[in-house]
């Protein structure tokens, strides 16, 4: 049963009912009638538009006109519809053919452009590497005179190199390190044990959740992010190193890649962001350390301080020294090498950014007497916040503390039963955290030289990354999953399992306002309130 307008005797599009006469009207017609007469058209009683009641019905289907009810009229209507459908189908086929031709042409142009881009990229990379190799020979770094009684060794690229054991630490460098350590120690004493007011509280930190995930930073053909670091002066700038041999600088706020740095011939396993300059460092099993300009987006120096894979990097608090660890076998086992940065290159725009005195600068090779080459492979090395000591961890479960000025082993921390995979110093200068393949994290007191806490993790838990926040209040553990502990109580306040692969890096934002992580699933994730 269909509704019929009492005025037009047709099916209404917007039916409504009059409470005065209980008749159905087309709203458009009854409103016009009310506007002219102010009464119901059926009984003449007063009626206003506000009194009309809408009727909710499904979309009405108008009956066919009487002329379309005969068989000839129906056949003609069907014929007209068929002709319209065929014409529309013909038009669509023409458009499809045109689109196919345009797509084929576009794909051909894209393929040709990709080939040209690949060739040009290869040529640019080769030119940059050649330029980086030629810079030291062109007088970028002037080598010191070599005594006639001691022959100079010839390194890669034919440049002169001092034998590392004969170089030593100059008094000027030692004094510079001591002055910096004094300043940092004084600042730490002024801060005392008070927690910064801006630091996120533990109860708020426990409410963190994943707020962003980015999987397009590195190539999908060779998945995996192997290294992670944040810019100390602006923690919204994220630095990653991938299995695709690339180093990527990512802006958290803009959610876009700032620079993709290409040059390593093997995967990138360690990255560091300089605290005050637009410079980043990277290390790779290709036995090189590369210095990159983020602004220019290119490699400005290639450092060949090791003969085997470089397994780790650590930047001194002065920003002028790098500590690198390697698997060098030709030198009698793994060792940590300190390489001095040419400071004037950080200040002179004409020299772009940073250059290393690897030919003449001071080197430090630390290897305990009587140790075998096998026991020292895959070493990790990290500077203490004050910069006068550094810690190393090796595949034979050894944790060692070294005096930088004296180049001597001053403390040993036995206790792990598996290869050491990560070490981290707390900003308070007193705590050292170490992780190993024995599924545990150990905390060491550098004043009492003993282990005061062991965090036993799940069986087969892999620890890949340890990091304290800038205040030393929280400790983050990355590996099989992500866990955050509050220091002193050492209780777990956070646990994330959002990564589908192993977590290889974790870091805190400024005042722990956010947490970021990277993993073998090729994703960079951010966590906050």
ABEGO torsion letter per residue (X at the ends): XBBBBAAAGBBBABBBBBAAAGBBBBAAAAAAAAAAAGBBAAAGBBBBAAABBBBBBBBBBBBBBAAAABAAAAAAAAAAAAAAAAAAAAAAAAAAAAAAAAAAAAAAAAAAAAAAAAAAAAAAAAAAAAAAAAAAAAGABBBBBBBAABBBBBBBGGBBBBBAAAAEBBAAAAAAAAAAAAAAAAAAAAAEABBBAABBBAAAAAABBBABBBAAABBAABBEBABBBBBAABAABBBBBBAAGBBBBBBAAAGBBABBBBGBABBBABBBBBAABBBBBBBBAAGBBBBBBAAAGBBABBBBABABBBABBBBBAAGABBBBBBABAAAGEBBBBBBBBBAAAAABAAAGBBBBBAAABBBBBBBBBGBBAAAABGBBBBBBAAGABBBBBBAAGBBBBBBAAAGBBABBBBGBABBBABBBBBAAGABBBBBBAAGBBBBBBAAAGBBABBBBBBBGBBBABBBBBAAGABBBBBEABBBBBBBGAGBBABBBAABABBBABBBBBBGGABBBBBBAAGBBBBBBX
